[in-house]
Amino acid sequence: MYRQIILASNSKARAGLLKKSGFRFKVRASGVKEVKYRPGMSVRRLVIYNSCLKAKKVMASYKNEIIIAADTVVLQNKMVFGKPRDKKEAFRIIKRLSSQPSFVYTGLAVADCKNNKIYTDCEVTKVWMLKLSDSEINEYLSIADTKHLSFAGGFDIQGRGSLFIERIDGCFYNVVGLPLAKLHKLLKKCAIGL
């Protein structure tokens, strides 16, 4: 039996990855306020918790659908960065991230509305950025316009920001915001295959 998939996110990058993977889905953003990181908190737990919040909110409106929710943050030296509030904050974050490696965490929650179950997982990818000058960062932010505000850490690995990524260790799609192999494993638990 066909099960409708709902992406609980307004992220164009996540929607693009799902579409390229051949999934038919609808988008319904959760609108929930994400829990912010506090010192001593497990980053893995944080992103899974936030993805569950989003999944549960959207799940309440459906009976038979599969809900996909995700939450992505960047960790560097015990500092956690989400989406920047404005260009000033984006500048500060990118400047910091270009100084040494960071880790991108994405929490996933796949909710099976029919069986009232939520399956979760987390992916972590290590990212090395090039050392960037102030003018390079300002140029990127002016070209990217306000788009940078929708990415954790203020940069996009699939667009202009890819020029700054020296290398990664782990899942590329995780840095985009949706680790596809982990998602596939969770969807299989809901009997959703290729």
C-alpha positions in Angstrom: 0.0 0.0 0.0 1.2 3.5 -0.9 2.1 5.7 2.1 2.3 9.4 1.6 5.6 10.9 2.8 5.6 14.4 4.5 8.8 16.4 4.9 8.5 18.4 8.1 10.9 21.1 6.8 10.9 24.2 4.6 14.6 23.4 3.7 15.0 23.6 -0.1 18.2 21.6 0.2 16.4 18.7 2.1 13.5 18.8 -0.4 16.0 18.7 -3.3 17.8 15.7 -1.9 14.5 13.8 -1.4 13.4 14.6 -4.9 16.7 13.6 -6.5 16.4 10.3 -4.6 13.1 9.6 -6.3 10.7 10.2 -3.5 7.3 11.7 -3.9 6.4 13.8 -0.9 4.6 16.9 0.4 6.1 19.6 2.5 4.7 20.7 5.8 7.0 22.7 8.1 6.4 22.1 11.8 6.9 25.6 12.9 8.2 24.4 16.3 10.7 26.4 18.2 13.9 24.3 18.4 15.6 23.8 21.8 18.9 25.7 21.9 22.2 24.1 23.0 23.4 24.6 26.5 26.9 23.7 27.8 27.1 20.2 29.0 24.3 19.0 26.7 24.9 16.2 24.3 24.8 17.5 20.7 23.7 14.2 19.4 20.8 14.2 21.9 19.9 17.8 21.0 19.5 17.2 17.3 17.5 14.0 17.8 15.3 15.8 20.3 14.6 18.7 18.0 13.9 16.4 15.0 11.4 14.5 17.2 9.7 17.7 18.3 9.2 18.6 14.6 8.0 15.1 13.7 5.5 14.9 16.6 4.0 18.3 15.7 3.4 17.4 12.1 2.4 13.8 13.0 -0.6 15.2 15.0 -2.3 16.2 11.8 -2.0 12.8 10.0 -3.2 9.2 10.4 -1.4 7.0 7.9 1.5 9.1 6.6 5.3 8.9 7.1 6.8 12.1 8.5 10.5 12.9 7.9 12.1 15.5 10.2 15.6 16.7 10.7 17.7 19.1 12.7 21.3 20.2 11.8 23.9 22.0 13.9 27.7 22.6 13.7 30.0 21.8 16.6 33.5 23.3 17.1 35.4 23.3 20.4 32.3 22.9 22.5 30.5 25.7 20.7 27.4 24.9 18.7 26.2 26.9 15.8 22.7 26.7 14.2 21.4 29.0 11.5 22.7 32.6 11.9 20.3 35.3 12.7 21.8 37.9 10.3 24.9 38.5 8.1 26.9 39.8 11.1 26.5 36.6 12.9 27.0 34.5 9.7 30.4 36.4 9.3 31.5 35.6 12.8 30.5 31.9 12.5 32.2 31.4 9.1 35.3 33.1 10.3 35.5 30.8 13.3 34.7 27.7 11.3 37.4 28.5 8.8 40.0 28.5 11.6 39.9 24.8 12.4 37.8 21.6 11.7 34.2 21.3 12.8 31.6 18.6 13.1 28.2 18.7 11.4 25.5 16.8 13.3 22.1 16.0 11.8 19.4 14.3 13.9 16.7 12.4 12.0 13.2 11.4 13.1 11.0 9.3 10.9 7.5 9.0 12.2 5.1 6.2 11.2 1.7 7.8 11.9 -0.2 4.5 11.3 1.7 2.6 14.0 2.4 5.7 16.2 6.1 5.1 16.2 9.1 7.4 15.8 12.5 6.0 14.7 15.6 8.2 15.2 19.2 8.4 14.3 22.1 10.9 14.1 24.9 11.4 11.6 28.2 13.2 12.2 30.5 14.5 9.5 33.9 16.2 10.1 34.5 19.3 7.9 37.7 21.2 7.1 37.2 24.7 5.6 39.9 26.7 3.9 41.3 29.6 6.0 39.2 32.5 4.7 40.0 36.2 4.7 37.5 38.8 5.8 37.0 39.9 2.3 36.3 36.4 1.0 33.7 35.9 3.7 32.1 39.3 3.0 32.1 38.5 -0.8 30.4 35.1 -0.2 27.8 36.7 2.1 27.0 39.4 -0.4 26.7 36.9 -3.3 24.7 34.4 -1.2 22.4 37.3 -0.2 20.0 36.0 2.6 20.3 32.4 1.6 23.1 31.8 4.1 20.6 32.4 6.9 18.9 29.0 6.2 22.0 26.9 6.7 23.5 25.7 10.0 26.9 27.4 10.3 26.0 30.0 7.6 27.4 28.1 4.6 26.1 25.7 2.0 28.2 22.8 0.7 26.2 22.3 -2.5 26.4 25.9 -3.7 29.0 28.7 -3.6 30.0 27.6 -0.1 31.5 24.4 -1.6 34.5 26.5 -2.8 35.6 26.8 0.8 35.3 23.1 1.8 38.8 21.6 1.7 37.6 18.1 2.6 35.1 16.1 4.7 35.2 12.9 6.6 31.8 11.2 6.5 28.5 11.7 4.8 28.4 14.6 2.3 24.5 14.6 2.3 24.7 15.1 6.1 26.4 18.4 5.5 23.6 19.4 3.1 21.2 18.6 5.9 19.7 15.1 5.2 21.9 12.0 5.6 20.3 9.8 3.0 21.8 6.4 4.0 20.6 6.8 7.6 17.2 8.0 6.3 16.9 4.9 4.1 17.5 2.7 7.1 14.8 4.5 9.1 12.3 4.4 6.2 12.9 0.6 5.9 11.6 0.3 9.5 8.4 1.8 8.2 8.3 -0.7 5.3 9.3 2.1 2.9 11.9 0.9 0.4 13.4 2.1 -2.8 
